[in-house]
Amino acid sequence: MTSFMSRRDLFLFAGFTGVVLLLPILAAPFGAAYPDLLQRFMIFGIFATGFNILFGLTGYLSFGHAAFFGIGSYAAMWSFKLLSLNAVPALLFALIVSGVFALAIGYVSLRRSGIYFSILTLAFAQMCYNLAYSVLTPITNGETGLRMALDDPRYLDRLFAEPAAGMPVPSLFGMSLGGWNGFYFSAFFLIASFLLAMRIFNSPFGLALKGIKSNQTRMNYTGFNTRPYTLTAFVISGMLAGLAGALLVVTDPLAGAERMRWTASGEVVLMTILGGVGTLVGPVIGAWIIKYFENIFSSFNANVLNNFYSFLPDGVREVAVTISSKFVGEGWHLSLGLVFVLIVVFLPGGLMEGFRRIAAWLGRMGNGSKRASQVGVQPAE
């Protein structure tokens, strides 16, 4: 036991860090060991972790977090265009801008709770989407989106160094953030976000948020002012969403209004529920599963399925391919929907509840075997 972190939390953090850093090896058997895909695993893991700080701890369900995701993307892109190709100023700028917007939107939305809060956040997100898509086109470039260009001013780069030749690429003090460099760069921020979430969950601030989720009315009647706590959680959650959006610009140098659509907000809700609301690891697992379905299952076609079922007789293989094709490729949403239905019906606590049930079952099996062996031991004469 340390003053900073309990032994149990230390083991959890070490295990999570190990899995994240070894993910290129662990994901290889599943066909997902690509740096761009794994980088998206990290980015949407941050997005889901931040959303879980609000939804999992306070119970406030936001349908507008894609707004902060998109705002972070635009802020990072303008930093790359105006200041420097270095990712550090871009991430700092994205955190500040998304935090300011989260403060403003949260201040208004948190005046209501329940479904009214959810509708307010959805309304703000749709307003941000329409502003980016059609109103603020000089800033957002409308439906085309923003990209880096050779003639961008980048004042800091021109002030301290000669502009690099060729297409502009985000970097970290001169080191390109493409490929595996980009993956480990994003992995660092996922690990840092996980540590932040862990500290919040186990802090007095986190306990206050859990109390708000349990019975906010009772806390208000006792004279406890819950507004600063919920607003702080909302701002932290929005800033992490903005950080994820900025990191996505590092991976894919494009900032577009489609990242602010209501479907993106719904996606992070699905990630959190799928993994386990209010758990530390669950939302990250949910994000990874959804992104795996989106990028791997959607790429399966008839040729892949024919090769997979090649051990079957011709007639049976054709039937298997016909049925399976409805669940992969363009129909990957059907597979994801079935998984989500099964989780909600049988595991309301998400995948983490399933893991806990398996661990409890294995524990009971182990205790039963131990008791049986003790009963079978005969005393020595």
C-alpha positions in Angstrom: 0.0 0.0 0.0 1.3 3.4 -1.0 0.0 6.9 -0.4 -0.4 7.3 -4.2 -2.0 4.0 -5.2 -3.1 0.9 -3.5 -1.5 -2.4 -4.4 -4.6 -3.6 -6.2 -4.7 -0.4 -8.3 -1.0 -0.7 -9.0 -1.5 -4.2 -10.4 -4.4 -3.1 -12.5 -2.5 -0.1 -13.9 0.6 -2.3 -14.6 -1.5 -4.9 -16.3 -3.4 -2.4 -18.4 -0.1 -0.7 -19.4 1.4 -4.1 -20.4 -1.6 -5.0 -22.5 -1.6 -1.6 -24.3 2.2 -1.7 -25.0 2.0 -5.3 -26.2 -1.1 -4.9 -28.3 0.8 -5.1 -31.6 1.7 -8.7 -30.6 -1.6 -9.6 -28.9 -3.7 -8.3 -31.8 -1.7 -10.2 -34.5 -3.7 -13.5 -34.2 -6.9 -11.5 -34.8 -5.6 -9.8 -37.9 -5.6 -6.3 -36.3 -1.8 -5.7 -35.9 -1.8 -2.6 -38.1 -0.4 0.7 -36.7 -3.2 2.8 -38.1 -5.9 0.5 -36.7 -4.2 0.1 -33.3 -3.8 3.9 -33.2 -7.6 4.2 -33.5 -7.9 1.7 -30.7 -5.9 4.0 -28.5 -7.8 7.2 -29.6 -11.3 5.8 -29.1 -10.2 4.2 -25.9 -9.4 7.8 -24.7 -12.7 9.0 -26.0 -14.6 6.2 -24.1 -12.6 6.7 -20.9 -13.4 10.4 -20.8 -17.1 9.8 -21.5 -17.2 7.2 -18.7 -15.9 9.8 -16.2 -19.2 11.7 -16.8 -21.7 8.9 -17.5 -20.1 6.1 -15.3 -19.6 8.3 -12.2 -22.4 10.8 -12.3 -25.0 9.0 -14.3 -25.4 12.0 -16.7 -25.9 10.5 -20.2 -24.6 12.9 -22.8 -25.6 12.5 -26.4 -23.3 15.4 -27.5 -19.8 14.4 -26.8 -19.0 14.2 -30.5 -19.0 18.0 -30.5 -15.9 18.1 -28.3 -14.3 15.3 -30.4 -14.8 17.5 -33.5 -13.8 20.7 -31.8 -10.5 19.0 -30.7 -9.9 18.0 -34.3 -10.4 21.4 -35.7 -8.3 23.0 -33.0 -5.4 20.6 -33.6 -5.7 21.2 -37.4 -5.5 24.9 -37.0 -2.5 24.6 -34.8 -0.8 22.5 -37.4 -1.7 25.0 -40.1 -0.8 28.2 -38.2 1.8 27.3 -35.6 3.8 24.2 -36.0 3.8 20.6 -37.2 4.8 19.6 -33.7 2.0 17.7 -32.1 2.5 19.1 -28.6 1.1 22.7 -29.3 -1.7 21.1 -31.2 -2.8 18.8 -28.3 -2.5 21.7 -25.8 -4.6 23.9 -28.0 -7.2 21.2 -28.5 -7.4 20.6 -24.7 -7.9 24.3 -24.0 -10.5 24.9 -26.7 -12.5 21.8 -26.0 -12.4 22.6 -22.3 -13.8 26.1 -22.9 -16.6 24.7 -25.0 -17.3 22.0 -22.5 -17.5 24.6 -19.7 -20.0 26.7 -21.7 -22.1 23.7 -22.8 -22.0 22.0 -19.4 -22.9 25.2 -17.6 -26.2 25.3 -19.5 -26.9 21.6 -19.9 -26.4 20.7 -16.3 -29.2 22.9 -15.2 -31.4 19.9 -16.1 -30.9 16.2 -15.5 -32.1 12.9 -16.9 -33.5 12.9 -20.4 -33.7 16.7 -20.5 -29.9 16.9 -20.0 -29.4 14.3 -22.8 -31.6 16.2 -25.2 -29.8 19.5 -24.4 -26.4 18.0 -25.1 -27.7 16.5 -28.3 -29.1 19.9 -29.4 -25.7 21.6 -28.7 -23.9 18.9 -30.7 -26.2 19.3 -33.6 -25.7 23.0 -33.5 -22.0 22.6 -33.5 -22.3 20.1 -36.4 -24.4 22.5 -38.5 -22.1 25.4 -37.7 -19.1 23.4 -38.9 -20.9 22.1 -41.9 -22.5 25.2 -43.4 -22.2 28.3 -41.3 -18.5 28.6 -40.3 -17.1 27.4 -43.6 -14.2 30.0 -43.6 -13.0 28.2 -40.5 -14.1 24.6 -41.0 -14.1 24.4 -44.9 -17.6 23.0 -44.7 -18.2 19.5 -45.9 -14.8 19.2 -47.6 -13.0 19.5 -44.2 -9.6 21.0 -43.3 -6.3 19.6 -44.5 -2.7 20.7 -44.1 -1.2 22.3 -47.1 2.4 23.3 -48.2 1.6 27.0 -48.2 0.3 27.1 -44.6 2.1 29.8 -42.6 3.2 27.7 -39.6 4.8 30.7 -37.9 6.6 28.8 -35.2 8.3 26.4 -37.6 9.4 29.3 -39.9 10.7 31.2 -36.9 12.9 28.4 -35.4 13.7 26.2 -38.4 13.5 25.9 -42.1 10.2 24.5 -43.4 10.5 20.8 -44.2 10.2 19.8 -47.9 7.4 17.6 -49.1 3.9 17.1 -47.7 3.4 18.3 -44.1 3.3 15.5 -41.6 2.6 15.8 -37.8 5.7 15.2 -35.8 7.1 15.2 -32.2 10.1 17.5 -32.1 11.2 16.3 -35.6 10.2 12.7 -35.2 7.5 11.6 -37.6 4.3 10.4 -35.9 3.3 8.0 -38.7 3.3 4.2 -38.3 4.3 2.7 -35.0 5.6 6.0 -33.7 2.1 7.3 -33.9 0.7 4.2 -32.2 3.0 4.5 -29.1 2.4 8.3 -29.0 -1.3 7.6 -28.8 -0.7 4.7 -26.4 1.1 7.1 -24.0 -2.0 9.3 -23.8 -4.4 6.4 -23.3 -2.3 5.1 -20.4 -2.2 8.7 -19.0 -6.0 9.0 -19.4 -6.5 5.6 -17.7 -4.3 6.7 -14.8 -6.3 10.0 -14.5 -9.6 8.0 -14.5 -8.2 5.7 -11.9 -7.2 8.5 -9.6 -10.6 10.2 -10.1 -12.5 7.0 -9.3 -10.6 6.5 -6.0 -10.5 10.1 -4.9 -13.0 12.0 -2.6 -14.0 13.9 -5.8 -14.9 10.5 -7.4 -16.8 9.4 -4.3 -18.8 12.6 -4.5 -19.7 11.9 -8.1 -20.8 8.4 -7.2 -23.0 9.9 -4.5 -24.5 12.2 -7.1 -25.3 9.2 -9.3 -26.8 7.3 -6.4 -29.1 10.0 -5.1 -28.4 13.6 -6.2 -31.6 14.9 -4.6 -30.7 13.6 -1.2 -27.2 15.2 -1.5 -28.8 18.5 -2.4 -31.1 18.3 0.6 -28.2 17.8 2.9 -26.7 21.2 1.7 -24.1 19.6 -0.6 -23.7 21.7 -3.7 -23.4 19.2 -6.5 -23.2 21.6 -9.5 -19.4 22.3 -9.3 -18.7 18.6 -9.1 -20.9 17.6 -12.1 -19.6 20.6 -14.1 -16.0 19.6 -13.3 -16.6 16.0 -14.4 -18.3 17.4 -17.6 -15.3 19.6 -18.4 -12.8 16.8 -17.8 -14.8 14.5 -20.0 -15.1 17.0 -22.8 -11.3 17.8 -22.7 -10.5 14.1 -23.0 -12.9 13.9 -26.0 -11.1 16.9 -27.5 -7.7 15.2 -26.9 -9.0 12.1 -28.7 -10.1 14.3 -31.6 -6.7 15.9 -31.8 -4.9 12.6 -31.8 -7.2 11.4 -34.7 -5.9 14.4 -36.7 -2.3 13.1 -36.1 -3.4 9.7 -37.5 -5.6 11.1 -40.3 -4.7 14.7 -41.1 -8.2 15.8 -41.8 -10.7 17.7 -39.7 -14.3 17.3 -40.9 -17.8 18.0 -39.7 -18.7 14.3 -39.9 -16.8 13.7 -36.7 -19.4 15.8 -34.9 -22.5 14.0 -36.1 -24.9 12.5 -33.5 -24.0 9.0 -34.6 -20.5 9.6 -33.3 -21.9 10.5 -29.9 -24.1 7.4 -30.0 -21.0 5.3 -30.8 -19.2 6.3 -27.6 -22.3 5.5 -25.6 -22.3 2.0 -27.2 -18.6 1.6 -26.4 -19.2 2.4 -22.7 -22.3 0.2 -22.3 -20.7 -2.7 -24.2 -17.6 -2.7 -22.0 -19.3 -1.8 -18.7 -20.5 1.6 -17.4 -18.7 2.8 -14.4 -15.7 0.4 -14.7 -12.2 1.4 -15.5 -11.2 -1.1 -18.2 -14.7 -1.8 -19.7 -15.1 1.3 -21.9 -11.7 0.8 -23.4 -12.5 -2.8 -24.2 -15.8 -1.7 -25.7 -14.1 0.8 -27.9 -11.6 -1.8 -29.2 -14.4 -4.3 -30.0 -16.5 -1.8 -31.9 -13.4 -0.5 -33.9 -12.4 -4.1 -34.6 -15.8 -4.9 -36.0 -15.8 -1.6 -38.0 -12.4 -2.2 -39.6 -12.0 -6.0 -39.8 -15.5 -7.5 -40.1 -16.4 -4.8 -42.7 -13.5 -6.0 -44.9 -14.7 -9.6 -45.2 -16.0 -10.5 -48.6 -17.2 -13.7 -50.4 -13.6 -14.7 -51.3 -12.5 -14.5 -47.6 -15.5 -16.5 -46.5 -15.0 -19.2 -49.2 -11.4 -19.6 -48.0 -12.6 -19.8 -44.4 -15.1 -22.5 -45.2 -12.9 -24.3 -47.6 -13.0 -27.5 -45.4 -16.7 -27.9 -46.0 -18.4 -29.7 -48.9 -19.4 -27.5 -51.8 -23.1 -27.3 -51.1 -22.6 -26.8 -47.4 -19.9 -24.1 -48.0 -22.2 -22.1 -50.3 -25.0 -22.1 -47.6 -22.5 -21.1 -44.9 -21.0 -18.3 -47.1 -24.5 -17.0 -48.0 -25.6 -16.9 -44.3 -22.3 -15.5 -43.0 -22.1 -12.8 -45.7 -25.1 -11.1 -44.1 -23.1 -10.5 -40.9 -19.8 -9.2 -42.4 -18.8 -6.8 -45.0 -21.5 -4.2 -45.4 -23.6 -6.1 -42.8 -21.1 -5.8 -40.0 -23.5 -3.6 -38.1 -25.8 -6.6 -37.8 -23.1 -8.6 -36.0 -22.4 -5.7 -33.7 -26.1 -5.3 -33.0 -26.5 -8.9 -32.1 -23.5 -8.7 -29.7 -24.9 -5.6 -28.2 -28.4 -7.2 -27.7 -26.8 -10.2 -26.0 -24.7 -8.1 -23.7 -27.7 -5.9 -22.7 -30.0 -8.9 -22.1 -27.7 -11.3 -20.4 -24.9 -9.0 -19.0 -26.4 -5.6 -18.1 -23.1 -4.6 -16.5 -21.3 -5.1 -19.8 -18.4 -7.4 -20.6 -16.8 -6.6 -17.3 -19.7 -8.2 -15.5 -19.2 -11.3 -17.6 -15.5 -11.4 -16.6 -16.5 -11.0 -13.0 -19.0 -13.9 -13.3 -16.3 -16.1 -14.9 -13.8 -15.2 -12.2 -16.4 -15.9 -9.4 -17.3 -19.3 -11.0 -13.6 -20.3 -11.3 -13.2 -19.2 -7.6 -16.1 -21.4 -6.6 -14.7 -24.3 -8.6 -11.3 -23.9 -7.0 -12.8 -23.7 -3.5 -14.9 -26.7 -4.1 -11.9 -28.8 -5.3 -10.0 -27.6 -2.3 -12.7 -28.7 0.1 -13.1 -32.0 -1.6 -9.4 -32.7 -1.3 -9.5 -31.7 2.4 -12.4 -34.1 3.0 -10.6 -36.9 1.3 -7.4 -36.5 3.5 -7.3 -39.2 6.2 -5.5 -38.4 9.4 -2.2 -40.2 9.9 -2.2 -43.1 12.4 
